[in-house]
C-alpha cells in the first residue's frame, strides 16, 4: 500500500515564493533548478523529488511586499513628523 502524505503549502510574501511539499520538508537534501525556469525542485538523499518551489509567485501588480514597503514608507514619514 502506498504511503499517504499530506501536501503542505507555504507562501512566502517576502521572498515571493510558493512552496509545495508532498513529503517531509526535513528530509530535503538538495535543490536543483528546474529546466527552462527559475523554479526549484527539492529532493531527498535518494534523489527523489519531495517538494517544489515556485519563484516569483505573485504578479508585480499584487506583490504584497511592494504594498508593505509603501505602507512602511508612510509610517516612517509619519513617525518622523511626530518626533520633530
C-alpha positions, 0 to 999 in steps of 0.5 A: 500500500502506498504511503499517504502524505499530506501536501503542505503549502507555504507562501512566502510574501517576502521572498515571493515564493510558493512552496509545495511539499508532498513529503517531509520538508526535513528530509530535503537534501538538495535543490536543483533548478528546474529546466527552462525556469527559475523554479526549484525542485527539492529532493531527498538523499535518494534523489527523489523529488519531495517538494517544489518551489515556485519563484516569483509567485505573485504578479508585480501588480499584487506583490504584497511586499511592494504594498508593505514597503509603501505602507512602511514608507508612510509610517516612517514619514509619519513617525518622523513628523511626530518626533520633530 
